[in-house]
Amino acid sequence: MSISRIDFLSPCPGRGCNSPEPDRVITWSHSPCSGSREWLSNQANIICKDCGYQFFILDGSFACKYHANEYKAAGFTELTHAISVLISNPEVDESDLAFLMGVTQRIKSRAKERGII
């Protein structure tokens, strides 16, 4: 059975995040919904569990505790690092790995279309 979405847990994908803990996994939430948690879909969309708002991950902006008042646009390099941290987790099974590899391909394809890479 293929996975269509997972809880969005990752290191900060904000471009230029200065976190001293670049591999620290964060539980992401949608701030307009008072911190409702978010999903990552197999189409590389972030989806709010509360209101259903969704956007392609490269179109998002993120604020972690190291830049809490400054939302930073998602960066391609930061996203690929975040996914590599998740893939290296020993608890990731084959279906999770397939899901994350599919998300990575969608991000890469969209980044190429936009001339980012």
C-alpha positions as CSV (number, residue, x, y, z in Angstrom):
1,M,0.0,0.0,0.0
2,S,1.5,3.4,-0.9
3,I,1.5,6.3,1.5
4,S,-0.3,9.5,0.4
5,R,0.8,11.8,3.3
6,I,2.9,11.8,6.5
7,D,3.2,14.2,9.4
8,F,5.5,17.0,8.4
9,L,8.6,16.6,10.6
10,S,11.9,17.8,9.4
11,P,14.9,20.1,10.1
12,C,14.2,23.7,9.2
13,P,14.0,24.1,5.4
14,G,14.2,27.9,5.5
15,R,16.9,29.3,3.2
16,G,19.8,30.5,5.3
17,C,18.5,29.2,8.6
18,N,21.3,29.6,11.2
19,S,20.3,26.8,13.5
20,P,23.2,25.5,15.5
21,E,21.3,22.1,15.3
22,P,20.8,21.7,11.5
23,D,19.7,18.0,11.9
24,R,17.2,18.7,14.7
25,V,13.7,17.5,13.5
26,I,10.9,19.9,14.1
27,T,7.1,19.2,14.2
28,W,5.8,21.9,11.8
29,S,2.5,23.7,12.3
30,H,0.3,26.2,10.4
31,S,0.5,29.4,12.4
32,P,-2.8,30.9,11.2
33,C,-4.6,27.9,12.6
34,S,-3.1,28.4,16.1
35,G,-0.4,25.8,15.5
36,S,-2.4,23.1,13.8
37,R,0.1,20.4,12.7
38,E,0.8,19.8,9.0
39,W,1.1,16.9,6.6
40,L,3.6,16.4,3.8
41,S,1.8,14.8,0.8
42,N,3.2,12.5,-1.8
43,Q,2.9,15.5,-4.3
44,A,5.4,17.5,-2.1
45,N,2.6,19.7,-0.8
46,I,2.3,20.9,2.8
47,I,-1.3,20.5,4.1
48,C,-2.7,22.0,7.3
49,K,-4.6,19.3,9.2
50,D,-7.1,21.8,10.5
51,C,-8.1,24.1,7.6
52,G,-6.8,22.1,4.7
53,Y,-4.7,24.9,3.2
54,Q,-2.0,23.5,1.1
55,F,1.0,24.7,-0.9
56,F,4.0,23.2,-2.8
57,I,6.8,22.9,-0.3
58,L,9.2,25.1,-2.4
59,D,6.6,27.9,-2.2
60,G,6.5,27.8,1.6
61,S,8.2,29.9,4.2
62,F,9.3,28.6,7.6
63,A,10.2,30.0,11.0
64,C,11.9,27.9,13.6
65,K,13.0,28.9,17.1
66,Y,16.3,30.4,15.6
67,H,14.4,32.9,13.5
68,A,11.0,32.8,15.1
69,N,10.0,36.3,13.9
70,E,11.4,35.9,10.4
71,Y,9.8,33.5,7.9
72,K,12.4,32.2,5.5
73,A,11.5,30.9,2.0
74,A,12.2,27.3,1.5
75,G,15.5,26.6,-0.1
76,F,16.3,23.7,-2.4
77,T,19.5,22.8,-0.6
78,E,17.8,23.1,2.8
79,L,15.0,20.8,1.6
80,T,17.2,18.2,0.3
81,H,19.2,18.2,3.5
82,A,16.0,17.9,5.6
83,I,14.9,14.9,3.5
84,S,18.3,13.3,3.8
85,V,18.1,13.6,7.6
86,L,14.7,11.9,7.6
87,I,15.9,9.1,5.2
88,S,18.9,8.4,7.5
89,N,16.5,7.8,10.5
90,P,16.8,4.0,11.4
91,E,13.0,3.9,11.9
92,V,12.3,4.7,8.3
93,D,10.9,1.6,6.6
94,E,10.8,0.8,2.9
95,S,7.4,2.4,2.3
96,D,8.6,5.6,4.1
97,L,11.7,5.6,2.0
98,A,9.8,5.2,-1.2
99,F,7.5,8.1,-0.2
100,L,10.4,10.4,0.7
101,M,12.2,9.5,-2.6
102,G,9.1,10.3,-4.6
103,V,8.8,13.7,-2.7
104,T,12.4,14.4,-3.5
105,Q,11.9,13.7,-7.2
106,R,8.9,16.1,-7.3
107,I,10.9,18.8,-5.5
108,K,13.8,18.3,-7.9
109,S,11.6,18.3,-11.0
110,R,9.8,21.6,-9.9
111,A,13.2,23.2,-9.0
112,K,14.5,22.3,-12.5
113,E,11.3,23.8,-14.1
114,R,11.9,27.0,-12.1
115,G,15.6,27.2,-13.0
116,I,16.6,26.8,-9.3
117,I,18.9,23.9,-10.2
